[in-house]
Amino acid sequence: MDRRKAFVAIVVAEALFIGYLLVEAFRADAAWRPWYLIGAGGLALMTGAVAWSRLRDDH
């Protein structure tokens, strides 16, 4: 697998995990809801920053 395909596979896996955290945020008890949302938001920011940086350097 070349580096680009591996990068895309990792980003897709992280997107699925972000989706899982968002779904769990609405299924969890009210006490845990903010933690799931913080986790999903933080992971989304990190994933977006890495993807943006990586795609920007490819040009």
All heavy atoms as TSV, in Angstrom:
chain	resi	resn	atom	element	x	y	z
A	1	MET	N	N	0.858	-1.175	0.000
A	1	MET	CA	C	0.000	0.000	0.000
A	1	MET	C	C	0.905	1.239	0.000
A	1	MET	O	O	1.819	1.347	0.798
A	1	MET	CB	C	-0.899	-0.027	1.241
A	1	MET	CG	C	-1.871	1.127	1.282
A	1	MET	SD	S	-2.942	1.189	2.744
A	1	MET	CE	C	-3.778	-0.359	2.700
A	2	ASP	N	N	0.648	2.144	-0.910
A	2	ASP	CA	C	1.477	3.352	-0.937
A	2	ASP	C	C	1.061	4.317	0.179
A	2	ASP	O	O	0.052	4.115	0.859
A	2	ASP	CB	C	1.443	4.019	-2.303
A	2	ASP	CG	C	0.071	4.566	-2.678
A	2	ASP	OD1	O	-0.848	4.476	-1.839
A	2	ASP	OD2	O	-0.081	5.090	-3.784
A	3	ARG	N	N	1.856	5.337	0.356
A	3	ARG	CA	C	1.658	6.260	1.482
A	3	ARG	C	C	0.332	7.009	1.395
A	3	ARG	O	O	-0.316	7.247	2.407
A	3	ARG	CB	C	2.811	7.251	1.528
A	3	ARG	CG	C	4.113	6.628	1.904
A	3	ARG	CD	C	5.226	7.628	1.831
A	3	ARG	NE	N	4.975	8.717	2.748
A	3	ARG	CZ	C	5.719	8.992	3.799
A	3	ARG	NH1	N	6.787	8.285	4.042
A	3	ARG	NH2	N	5.431	9.994	4.588
A	4	ARG	N	N	-0.072	7.376	0.197
A	4	ARG	CA	C	-1.323	8.126	0.035
A	4	ARG	C	C	-2.531	7.279	0.435
A	4	ARG	O	O	-3.429	7.752	1.131
A	4	ARG	CB	C	-1.444	8.585	-1.418
A	4	ARG	CG	C	-2.688	9.358	-1.708
A	4	ARG	CD	C	-2.373	10.787	-1.866
A	4	ARG	NE	N	-3.553	11.514	-2.283
A	4	ARG	CZ	C	-3.792	12.734	-1.910
A	4	ARG	NH1	N	-2.927	13.344	-1.147
A	4	ARG	NH2	N	-4.853	13.360	-2.297
A	5	LYS	N	N	-2.554	6.025	-0.008
A	5	LYS	CA	C	-3.667	5.142	0.347
A	5	LYS	C	C	-3.693	4.866	1.842
A	5	LYS	O	O	-4.760	4.798	2.444
A	5	LYS	CB	C	-3.571	3.830	-0.428
A	5	LYS	CG	C	-3.926	3.961	-1.891
A	5	LYS	CD	C	-3.867	2.637	-2.585
A	5	LYS	CE	C	-4.165	2.781	-4.058
A	5	LYS	NZ	N	-4.023	1.504	-4.764
A	6	ALA	N	N	-2.525	4.711	2.433
A	6	ALA	CA	C	-2.458	4.487	3.877
A	6	ALA	C	C	-2.973	5.713	4.628
A	6	ALA	O	O	-3.704	5.586	5.622
A	6	ALA	CB	C	-1.027	4.170	4.295
A	7	PHE	N	N	-2.622	6.900	4.160
A	7	PHE	CA	C	-3.090	8.137	4.786
A	7	PHE	C	C	-4.610	8.243	4.705
A	7	PHE	O	O	-5.277	8.558	5.691
A	7	PHE	CB	C	-2.424	9.343	4.119
A	7	PHE	CG	C	-2.947	10.663	4.595
A	7	PHE	CD1	C	-2.645	11.122	5.861
A	7	PHE	CD2	C	-3.746	11.446	3.772
A	7	PHE	CE1	C	-3.125	12.332	6.311
A	7	PHE	CE2	C	-4.230	12.658	4.211
A	7	PHE	CZ	C	-3.922	13.104	5.483
A	8	VAL	N	N	-5.164	7.953	3.542
A	8	VAL	CA	C	-6.619	8.007	3.363
A	8	VAL	C	C	-7.305	6.976	4.256
A	8	VAL	O	O	-8.337	7.264	4.876
A	8	VAL	CB	C	-6.995	7.810	1.879
A	8	VAL	CG1	C	-8.495	7.606	1.708
A	8	VAL	CG2	C	-6.516	8.983	1.043
A	9	ALA	N	N	-6.731	5.779	4.363
A	9	ALA	CA	C	-7.319	4.746	5.221
A	9	ALA	C	C	-7.336	5.197	6.685
A	9	ALA	O	O	-8.322	4.975	7.399
A	9	ALA	CB	C	-6.533	3.443	5.073
A	10	ILE	N	N	-6.273	5.842	7.126
A	10	ILE	CA	C	-6.218	6.322	8.511
A	10	ILE	C	C	-7.240	7.429	8.739
A	10	ILE	O	O	-7.925	7.452	9.767
A	10	ILE	CB	C	-4.784	6.786	8.854
A	10	ILE	CG1	C	-3.869	5.576	8.932
A	10	ILE	CG2	C	-4.761	7.563	10.161
A	10	ILE	CD1	C	-2.406	5.918	9.013
A	11	VAL	N	N	-7.358	8.350	7.798
A	11	VAL	CA	C	-8.328	9.445	7.944
A	11	VAL	C	C	-9.755	8.897	7.969
A	11	VAL	O	O	-10.581	9.350	8.761
A	11	VAL	CB	C	-8.142	10.495	6.825
A	11	VAL	CG1	C	-9.283	11.491	6.809
A	11	VAL	CG2	C	-6.813	11.218	6.996
A	12	VAL	N	N	-10.035	7.916	7.142
A	12	VAL	CA	C	-11.371	7.309	7.138
A	12	VAL	C	C	-11.637	6.602	8.463
A	12	VAL	O	O	-12.733	6.725	9.040
A	12	VAL	CB	C	-11.528	6.342	5.946
A	12	VAL	CG1	C	-12.777	5.482	6.079
A	12	VAL	CG2	C	-11.553	7.117	4.640
A	13	ALA	N	N	-10.643	5.883	8.988
A	13	ALA	CA	C	-10.813	5.215	10.284
A	13	ALA	C	C	-11.055	6.239	11.388
A	13	ALA	O	O	-11.904	6.022	12.267
A	13	ALA	CB	C	-9.584	4.371	10.592
A	14	GLU	N	N	-10.340	7.341	11.367
A	14	GLU	CA	C	-10.561	8.378	12.372
A	14	GLU	C	C	-11.939	9.013	12.224
A	14	GLU	O	O	-12.582	9.331	13.225
A	14	GLU	CB	C	-9.464	9.429	12.283
A	14	GLU	CG	C	-8.129	8.914	12.776
A	14	GLU	CD	C	-7.015	9.923	12.654
A	14	GLU	OE1	O	-7.215	10.987	12.031
A	14	GLU	OE2	O	-5.938	9.636	13.186
A	15	ALA	N	N	-12.396	9.192	10.991
A	15	ALA	CA	C	-13.732	9.754	10.768
A	15	ALA	C	C	-14.806	8.805	11.320
A	15	ALA	O	O	-15.793	9.260	11.914
A	15	ALA	CB	C	-13.951	10.007	9.279
A	16	LEU	N	N	-14.608	7.517	11.148
A	16	LEU	CA	C	-15.556	6.551	11.707
A	16	LEU	C	C	-15.555	6.607	13.232
A	16	LEU	O	O	-16.617	6.520	13.867
A	16	LEU	CB	C	-15.221	5.134	11.231
A	16	LEU	CG	C	-15.493	4.855	9.759
A	16	LEU	CD1	C	-14.939	3.487	9.372
A	16	LEU	CD2	C	-16.975	4.935	9.469
A	17	PHE	N	N	-14.388	6.768	13.833
A	17	PHE	CA	C	-14.311	6.854	15.285
A	17	PHE	C	C	-14.956	8.147	15.785
A	17	PHE	O	O	-15.620	8.152	16.827
A	17	PHE	CB	C	-12.863	6.746	15.755
A	17	PHE	CG	C	-12.737	6.640	17.247
A	17	PHE	CD1	C	-13.340	5.609	17.945
A	17	PHE	CD2	C	-12.024	7.579	17.957
A	17	PHE	CE1	C	-13.236	5.507	19.313
A	17	PHE	CE2	C	-11.903	7.491	19.327
A	17	PHE	CZ	C	-12.506	6.451	20.017
A	18	ILE	N	N	-14.786	9.240	15.044
A	18	ILE	CA	C	-15.456	10.497	15.402
A	18	ILE	C	C	-16.970	10.296	15.353
A	18	ILE	O	O	-17.707	10.738	16.237
A	18	ILE	CB	C	-15.009	11.642	14.470
A	18	ILE	CG1	C	-13.545	11.999	14.742
A	18	ILE	CG2	C	-15.901	12.865	14.630
A	18	ILE	CD1	C	-12.915	12.891	13.689
A	19	GLY	N	N	-17.442	9.626	14.324
A	19	GLY	CA	C	-18.872	9.329	14.224
A	19	GLY	C	C	-19.353	8.484	15.383
A	19	GLY	O	O	-20.433	8.722	15.932
A	20	TYR	N	N	-18.563	7.497	15.771
A	20	TYR	CA	C	-18.917	6.661	16.927
A	20	TYR	C	C	-19.029	7.515	18.189
A	20	TYR	O	O	-19.981	7.358	18.960
A	20	TYR	CB	C	-17.863	5.571	17.104
A	20	TYR	CG	C	-17.923	4.895	18.455
A	20	TYR	CD1	C	-18.897	3.943	18.722
A	20	TYR	CD2	C	-17.019	5.224	19.458
A	20	TYR	CE1	C	-18.970	3.327	19.964
A	20	TYR	CE2	C	-17.077	4.618	20.698
A	20	TYR	CZ	C	-18.042	3.671	20.950
A	20	TYR	OH	O	-18.112	3.084	22.180
A	21	LEU	N	N	-18.068	8.416	18.409
A	21	LEU	CA	C	-18.112	9.267	19.594
A	21	LEU	C	C	-19.342	10.165	19.588
A	21	LEU	O	O	-19.960	10.379	20.633
A	21	LEU	CB	C	-16.838	10.111	19.689
A	21	LEU	CG	C	-15.560	9.357	20.044
A	21	LEU	CD1	C	-14.363	10.291	19.946
A	21	LEU	CD2	C	-15.650	8.734	21.418
A	22	LEU	N	N	-19.709	10.674	18.426
A	22	LEU	CA	C	-20.899	11.526	18.342
A	22	LEU	C	C	-22.174	10.737	18.632
A	22	LEU	O	O	-23.072	11.224	19.324
A	22	LEU	CB	C	-20.975	12.196	16.972
A	22	LEU	CG	C	-19.929	13.269	16.715
A	22	LEU	CD1	C	-20.004	13.742	15.268
A	22	LEU	CD2	C	-20.104	14.432	17.675
A	23	VAL	N	N	-22.252	9.530	18.107
A	23	VAL	CA	C	-23.423	8.692	18.376
A	23	VAL	C	C	-23.506	8.359	19.865
A	23	VAL	O	O	-24.580	8.438	20.479
A	23	VAL	CB	C	-23.382	7.400	17.520
A	23	VAL	CG1	C	-24.413	6.391	17.998
A	23	VAL	CG2	C	-23.606	7.741	16.054
A	24	GLU	N	N	-22.380	8.010	20.450
A	24	GLU	CA	C	-22.359	7.683	21.877
A	24	GLU	C	C	-22.702	8.899	22.736
A	24	GLU	O	O	-23.254	8.745	23.828
A	24	GLU	CB	C	-21.005	7.123	22.283
A	24	GLU	CG	C	-20.777	5.708	21.792
A	24	GLU	CD	C	-21.806	4.728	22.337
A	24	GLU	OE1	O	-22.096	4.750	23.540
A	24	GLU	OE2	O	-22.325	3.937	21.531
A	25	ALA	N	N	-22.368	10.093	22.257
A	25	ALA	CA	C	-22.695	11.295	23.023
A	25	ALA	C	C	-24.203	11.432	23.214
A	25	ALA	O	O	-24.658	11.911	24.248
A	25	ALA	CB	C	-22.145	12.537	22.319
A	26	PHE	N	N	-24.979	11.000	22.238
A	26	PHE	CA	C	-26.427	11.113	22.349
A	26	PHE	C	C	-27.061	9.902	23.008
A	26	PHE	O	O	-28.218	9.946	23.404
A	26	PHE	CB	C	-27.038	11.361	20.972
A	26	PHE	CG	C	-26.688	12.710	20.443
A	26	PHE	CD1	C	-25.703	12.866	19.482
A	26	PHE	CD2	C	-27.308	13.844	20.928
A	26	PHE	CE1	C	-25.358	14.114	19.013
A	26	PHE	CE2	C	-26.974	15.099	20.471
A	26	PHE	CZ	C	-25.991	15.227	19.506
A	27	ARG	N	N	-26.297	8.819	23.148
A	27	ARG	CA	C	-26.815	7.624	23.814
A	27	ARG	C	C	-26.379	7.539	25.268
A	27	ARG	O	O	-26.972	6.804	26.041
A	27	ARG	CB	C	-26.329	6.378	23.078
A	27	ARG	CG	C	-26.928	6.235	21.696
A	27	ARG	CD	C	-26.416	5.035	20.956
A	27	ARG	NE	N	-26.459	3.843	21.799
A	27	ARG	CZ	C	-25.795	2.733	21.536
A	27	ARG	NH1	N	-25.033	2.652	20.470
A	27	ARG	NH2	N	-25.889	1.685	22.333
A	28	ALA	N	N	-25.345	8.259	25.630
A	28	ALA	CA	C	-24.762	8.139	26.972
A	28	ALA	C	C	-25.580	8.919	27.999
A	28	ALA	O	O	-26.452	9.720	27.666
A	28	ALA	CB	C	-23.332	8.666	26.955
A	29	ASP	N	N	-25.252	8.666	29.257
A	29	ASP	CA	C	-25.854	9.438	30.340
A	29	ASP	C	C	-25.448	10.902	30.202
A	29	ASP	O	O	-24.424	11.226	29.612
A	29	ASP	CB	C	-25.369	8.915	31.695
A	29	ASP	CG	C	-25.863	7.507	31.972
A	29	ASP	OD1	O	-26.903	7.129	31.404
A	29	ASP	OD2	O	-25.198	6.804	32.754
A	30	ALA	N	N	-26.247	11.760	30.782
A	30	ALA	CA	C	-25.994	13.197	30.679
A	30	ALA	C	C	-24.637	13.584	31.254
A	30	ALA	O	O	-24.001	14.527	30.771
A	30	ALA	CB	C	-27.102	13.977	31.382
A	31	ALA	N	N	-24.157	12.857	32.242
A	31	ALA	CA	C	-22.862	13.181	32.850
A	31	ALA	C	C	-21.703	12.915	31.896
A	31	ALA	O	O	-20.674	13.594	31.956
A	31	ALA	CB	C	-22.677	12.375	34.128
A	32	TRP	N	N	-21.844	11.940	30.994
A	32	TRP	CA	C	-20.767	11.588	30.076
A	32	TRP	C	C	-20.861	12.314	28.738
A	32	TRP	O	O	-19.893	12.334	27.971
A	32	TRP	CB	C	-20.771	10.082	29.834
A	32	TRP	CG	C	-20.246	9.328	30.992
A	32	TRP	CD1	C	-20.974	8.748	31.980
A	32	TRP	CD2	C	-18.870	9.106	31.310
A	32	TRP	NE1	N	-20.152	8.159	32.889
A	32	TRP	CE2	C	-18.849	8.363	32.505
A	32	TRP	CE3	C	-17.673	9.457	30.703
A	32	TRP	CZ2	C	-17.659	7.975	33.097
A	32	TRP	CZ3	C	-16.490	9.056	31.293
A	32	TRP	CH2	C	-16.491	8.334	32.482
A	33	ARG	N	N	-22.007	12.866	28.437
A	33	ARG	CA	C	-22.227	13.498	27.135
A	33	ARG	C	C	-21.175	14.547	26.771
A	33	ARG	O	O	-20.624	14.517	25.668
A	33	ARG	CB	C	-23.634	14.095	27.101
A	33	ARG	CG	C	-24.083	14.519	25.741
A	33	ARG	CD	C	-25.573	14.766	25.710
A	33	ARG	NE	N	-26.247	13.471	25.889
A	33	ARG	CZ	C	-27.354	13.309	26.578
A	33	ARG	NH1	N	-27.947	14.331	27.136
A	33	ARG	NH2	N	-27.898	12.118	26.708
A	34	PRO	N	N	-20.835	15.473	27.669
A	34	PRO	CA	C	-19.820	16.473	27.301
A	34	PRO	C	C	-18.455	15.864	26.990
A	34	PRO	O	O	-17.747	16.348	26.117
A	34	PRO	CB	C	-19.726	17.379	28.527
A	34	PRO	CG	C	-20.943	17.116	29.320
A	34	PRO	CD	C	-21.406	15.744	28.979
A	35	TRP	N	N	-18.104	14.785	27.671
A	35	TRP	CA	C	-16.797	14.167	27.423
A	35	TRP	C	C	-16.731	13.527	26.045
A	35	TRP	O	O	-15.695	13.592	25.366
A	35	TRP	CB	C	-16.484	13.151	28.521
A	35	TRP	CG	C	-16.325	13.800	29.846
A	35	TRP	CD1	C	-17.176	13.709	30.905
A	35	TRP	CD2	C	-15.287	14.703	30.239
A	35	TRP	NE1	N	-16.722	14.483	31.936
A	35	TRP	CE2	C	-15.555	15.099	31.556
A	35	TRP	CE3	C	-14.156	15.210	29.606
A	35	TRP	CZ2	C	-14.737	15.977	32.246
A	35	TRP	CZ3	C	-13.336	16.083	30.294
A	35	TRP	CH2	C	-13.632	16.451	31.592
A	36	TYR	N	N	-17.806	12.895	25.627
A	36	TYR	CA	C	-17.844	12.342	24.272
A	36	TYR	C	C	-17.757	13.462	23.232
A	36	TYR	O	O	-17.054	13.340	22.225
A	36	TYR	CB	C	-19.120	11.534	24.041
A	36	TYR	CG	C	-19.073	10.139	24.606
A	36	TYR	CD1	C	-19.835	9.801	25.725
A	36	TYR	CD2	C	-18.290	9.160	24.028
A	36	TYR	CE1	C	-19.811	8.520	26.239
A	36	TYR	CE2	C	-18.256	7.877	24.536
A	36	TYR	CZ	C	-19.006	7.560	25.643
A	36	TYR	OH	O	-18.975	6.291	26.153
A	37	LEU	N	N	-18.474	14.557	23.473
A	37	LEU	CA	C	-18.450	15.662	22.524
A	37	LEU	C	C	-17.080	16.339	22.476
A	37	LEU	O	O	-16.601	16.706	21.397
A	37	LEU	CB	C	-19.537	16.680	22.884
A	37	LEU	CG	C	-20.968	16.194	22.683
A	37	LEU	CD1	C	-21.961	17.208	23.217
A	37	LEU	CD2	C	-21.231	15.885	21.222
A	38	ILE	N	N	-16.445	16.495	23.624
A	38	ILE	CA	C	-15.094	17.067	23.658
A	38	ILE	C	C	-14.121	16.152	22.921
A	38	ILE	O	O	-13.272	16.619	22.151
A	38	ILE	CB	C	-14.649	17.311	25.112
A	38	ILE	CG1	C	-15.441	18.472	25.699
A	38	ILE	CG2	C	-13.149	17.577	25.195
A	38	ILE	CD1	C	-15.275	18.640	27.198
A	39	GLY	N	N	-14.239	14.855	23.148
A	39	GLY	CA	C	-13.366	13.899	22.462
A	39	GLY	C	C	-13.552	13.927	20.958
A	39	GLY	O	O	-12.589	13.943	20.192
A	40	ALA	N	N	-14.812	13.954	20.516
A	40	ALA	CA	C	-15.093	13.991	19.075
A	40	ALA	C	C	-14.601	15.297	18.462
A	40	ALA	O	O	-14.005	15.298	17.385
A	40	ALA	CB	C	-16.589	13.824	18.829
A	41	GLY	N	N	-14.833	16.408	19.149
A	41	GLY	CA	C	-14.381	17.697	18.634
A	41	GLY	C	C	-12.869	17.800	18.562
A	41	GLY	O	O	-12.312	18.279	17.571
A	42	GLY	N	N	-12.203	17.339	19.604
A	42	GLY	CA	C	-10.739	17.385	19.607
A	42	GLY	C	C	-10.137	16.504	18.536
A	42	GLY	O	O	-9.199	16.906	17.839
A	43	LEU	N	N	-10.681	15.301	18.381
A	43	LEU	CA	C	-10.173	14.402	17.346
A	43	LEU	C	C	-10.457	14.953	15.954
A	43	LEU	O	O	-9.615	14.847	15.054
A	43	LEU	CB	C	-10.787	13.010	17.511
A	43	LEU	CG	C	-10.259	11.927	16.582
A	43	LEU	CD1	C	-8.752	11.774	16.722
A	43	LEU	CD2	C	-10.957	10.608	16.875
A	44	ALA	N	N	-11.607	15.589	15.775
A	44	ALA	CA	C	-11.929	16.185	14.481
A	44	ALA	C	C	-10.965	17.334	14.158
A	44	ALA	O	O	-10.503	17.463	13.017
A	44	ALA	CB	C	-13.369	16.682	14.472
A	45	LEU	N	N	-10.659	18.152	15.158
A	45	LEU	CA	C	-9.703	19.239	14.925
A	45	LEU	C	C	-8.316	18.709	14.578
A	45	LEU	O	O	-7.657	19.220	13.664
A	45	LEU	CB	C	-9.624	20.144	16.156
A	45	LEU	CG	C	-10.806	21.077	16.377
A	45	LEU	CD1	C	-10.649	21.794	17.718
A	45	LEU	CD2	C	-10.900	22.087	15.251
A	46	MET	N	N	-7.861	17.708	15.305
A	46	MET	CA	C	-6.539	17.144	15.037
A	46	MET	C	C	-6.491	16.474	13.661
A	46	MET	O	O	-5.539	16.653	12.902
A	46	MET	CB	C	-6.165	16.129	16.120
A	46	MET	CG	C	-5.869	16.738	17.451
A	46	MET	SD	S	-4.387	17.751	17.421
A	46	MET	CE	C	-3.162	16.515	17.118
A	47	THR	N	N	-7.521	15.704	13.345
A	47	THR	CA	C	-7.566	15.024	12.055
A	47	THR	C	C	-7.620	16.036	10.919
A	47	THR	O	O	-6.922	15.896	9.910
A	47	THR	CB	C	-8.786	14.089	11.980
A	47	THR	OG1	O	-8.713	13.160	13.065
A	47	THR	CG2	C	-8.834	13.338	10.671
A	48	GLY	N	N	-8.432	17.065	11.083
A	48	GLY	CA	C	-8.517	18.105	10.051
A	48	GLY	C	C	-7.215	18.849	9.878
A	48	GLY	O	O	-6.801	19.143	8.746
A	49	ALA	N	N	-6.531	19.150	10.970
A	49	ALA	CA	C	-5.252	19.862	10.874
A	49	ALA	C	C	-4.203	19.019	10.175
A	49	ALA	O	O	-3.463	19.518	9.311
A	49	ALA	CB	C	-4.775	20.254	12.269
A	50	VAL	N	N	-4.126	17.747	10.514
A	50	VAL	CA	C	-3.139	16.866	9.880
A	50	VAL	C	C	-3.466	16.679	8.403
A	50	VAL	O	O	-2.586	16.742	7.547
A	50	VAL	CB	C	-3.067	15.518	10.624
A	50	VAL	CG1	C	-2.246	14.505	9.846
A	50	VAL	CG2	C	-2.480	15.713	12.010
A	51	ALA	N	N	-4.746	16.449	8.098
A	51	ALA	CA	C	-5.134	16.255	6.696
A	51	ALA	C	C	-4.887	17.518	5.885
A	51	ALA	O	O	-4.365	17.448	4.765
A	51	ALA	CB	C	-6.610	15.856	6.619
A	52	TRP	N	N	-5.228	18.675	6.428
A	52	TRP	CA	C	-5.012	19.930	5.713
A	52	TRP	C	C	-3.529	20.163	5.469
A	52	TRP	O	O	-3.105	20.534	4.376
A	52	TRP	CB	C	-5.608	21.083	6.510
A	52	TRP	CG	C	-5.388	22.411	5.886
A	52	TRP	CD1	C	-6.006	22.907	4.764
A	52	TRP	CD2	C	-4.493	23.424	6.323
A	52	TRP	NE1	N	-5.544	24.160	4.498
A	52	TRP	CE2	C	-4.606	24.504	5.440
A	52	TRP	CE3	C	-3.599	23.511	7.395
A	52	TRP	CZ2	C	-3.866	25.658	5.581
A	52	TRP	CZ3	C	-2.859	24.657	7.530
A	52	TRP	CH2	C	-2.997	25.714	6.632
A	53	SER	N	N	-2.720	19.917	6.480
A	53	SER	CA	C	-1.272	20.093	6.342
A	53	SER	C	C	-0.705	19.125	5.314
A	53	SER	O	O	0.131	19.501	4.483
A	53	SER	CB	C	-0.594	19.879	7.694
A	53	SER	OG	O	0.793	19.900	7.555
A	54	ARG	N	N	-1.144	17.897	5.371
A	54	ARG	CA	C	-0.636	16.878	4.451
A	54	ARG	C	C	-1.055	17.172	3.012
A	54	ARG	O	O	-0.251	17.070	2.090
A	54	ARG	CB	C	-1.169	15.521	4.894
A	54	ARG	CG	C	-0.848	14.380	4.032
A	54	ARG	CD	C	0.529	13.867	4.312
A	54	ARG	NE	N	0.809	12.751	3.442
A	54	ARG	CZ	C	1.319	11.634	3.851
A	54	ARG	NH1	N	1.627	11.463	5.100
A	54	ARG	NH2	N	1.560	10.675	2.991
A	55	LEU	N	N	-2.311	17.564	2.814
A	55	LEU	CA	C	-2.785	17.839	1.462
A	55	LEU	C	C	-2.173	19.128	0.919
A	55	LEU	O	O	-1.924	19.245	-0.279
A	55	LEU	CB	C	-4.311	17.918	1.454
A	55	LEU	CG	C	-5.013	16.601	1.743
A	55	LEU	CD1	C	-6.510	16.825	1.848
A	55	LEU	CD2	C	-4.691	15.559	0.689
A	56	ARG	N	N	-1.904	20.088	1.799
A	56	ARG	CA	C	-1.295	21.344	1.372
A	56	ARG	C	C	0.144	21.096	0.905
A	56	ARG	O	O	0.591	21.709	-0.050
A	56	ARG	CB	C	-1.313	22.327	2.517
A	56	ARG	CG	C	-0.886	23.713	2.128
A	56	ARG	CD	C	-0.826	24.580	3.327
A	56	ARG	NE	N	0.222	24.021	4.184
A	56	ARG	CZ	C	0.737	24.646	5.210
A	56	ARG	NH1	N	0.288	25.825	5.555
A	56	ARG	NH2	N	1.691	24.088	5.926
A	57	ASP	N	N	0.860	20.181	1.548
A	57	ASP	CA	C	2.242	19.893	1.180
A	57	ASP	C	C	2.350	19.066	-0.098
A	57	ASP	O	O	3.418	18.994	-0.693
A	57	ASP	CB	C	2.951	19.149	2.318
A	57	ASP	CG	C	3.225	20.069	3.500
A	57	ASP	OD1	O	3.164	21.304	3.311
A	57	ASP	OD2	O	3.469	19.542	4.597
A	58	ASP	N	N	1.276	18.422	-0.522
A	58	ASP	CA	C	1.301	17.590	-1.727
A	58	ASP	C	C	1.324	18.417	-3.009
A	58	ASP	O	O	1.602	17.892	-4.069
A	58	ASP	CB	C	0.107	16.639	-1.758
A	58	ASP	CG	C	0.315	15.457	-0.842
A	58	ASP	OD1	O	1.456	15.262	-0.372
A	58	ASP	OD2	O	-0.652	14.724	-0.595
A	59	HIS	N	N	1.020	19.700	-2.930
A	59	HIS	CA	C	0.962	20.507	-4.151
A	59	HIS	C	C	2.309	20.900	-4.627
A	59	HIS	O	O	3.274	21.082	-4.217
A	59	HIS	CB	C	0.122	21.764	-3.942
A	59	HIS	CG	C	-1.330	21.428	-3.763
A	59	HIS	ND1	N	-2.081	20.838	-4.734
A	59	HIS	CD2	C	-2.161	21.557	-2.712
A	59	HIS	CE1	C	-3.303	20.661	-4.305
A	59	HIS	NE2	N	-3.376	21.099	-3.055
